[in-house]
Amino acid sequence: MNQTIGASELIITDKGSIYHLDLRPEEIADTIITVGDPNRVKELSKYFDSIEFTANHREFVTHTGYIGKKRISVVATGIGPDNIDIVLNELDALVDIDFASRTIKSEKKSLKIIRLGTSGALQDFIPVDSLVVSSYGIGLDNLMHYYATTNTPAEKNLLEAFNQHTQLVGKVIQPYITSSAASLSAQFTDGFHHGITVTCPGFYGPQGRVLRAPLAQDQLINKLTTFKHQEHFVSNFEMETSAIYGLANLLGHQALSISAIVANRIQQSFSSDGNAAVEHMIKTCLPIIANL
């Protein structure tokens, strides 16, 4: 028997919307672009041919509309794996849970979820203002340790090599690994770098930035930059990718993370026009997304 999900576990508002995103099932598309910055939503939806719905609740801004006949939603997640936990679970609930009966649907829908974000490069040959597609996400946060997940042999092998090289395990960090959707990644080739993206639970210390607070892992950037295993290397790091991949894979959705590189941590350089780099990413990726 399909068990009813309690009101404290699946919180539905009086108007029939999911608690944090403030969305009803009919208000999201099957193809979803996620962005961290709520202000970036309108920078994508301005290229839509039409906008049918908008919502704004806390940092979670959503625009749903069309490019040609393709229905797309843009959802602002805010920053960090904790926000991704909210967004991915609630997007899944909107399509795979029946709100009237509070039961899981027998036939599941698989969303296409594409993150368009910003990131810092960890290789000399990936310049600022370039674009990176995340083949894998390695999480230095702890989100996916709260879920019952499994890894493929290839993922286990890559994570083991990463752990041996970085020696981060046992230092209050337990890295985890998860993969992009290969079918989506294959659509973003020309003009894109591909590599492993490391997801951090913060912007300063967790990404090796020193202002006034001393670091426990003061060799983190060097350990990440020098990691190589077969054809794999760490291309960049940011704060959402591994959580998106982990939850998408667990829940049966397809996910891909694409980053505009606004900083190169090896060169210690920063984009002279980060807005232009993001605009370039949007203009490059939207036509591809519209044809998925």
Secondary structure, DSSP 8 states (H G I E B T S, - for coil): ------TTTS-B-TTS-BTTT---GGGS-SEEEEESSTTHHHHHHTTSSEEEEEEEETTEEEEEEEETTEEEEEEE--SSHHHHHHHHHHHHHHHHEETTTTEE-SS----EEEEEEEEEE-STTS-TT-EEEEEEEEESSSGGGGS-----HHHHHHHHHHHHHH--BTTTB--EEEE--HHHHTT--TT-EEEEEEE-S-SSGGGT--SSS--S-TTHHHHHHT-EETTEEEEEEESSHHHHHHHHHHHT-EEEEEEEEEEETTTTEE-S-HHHHHHHHHHHHHHHHTT-
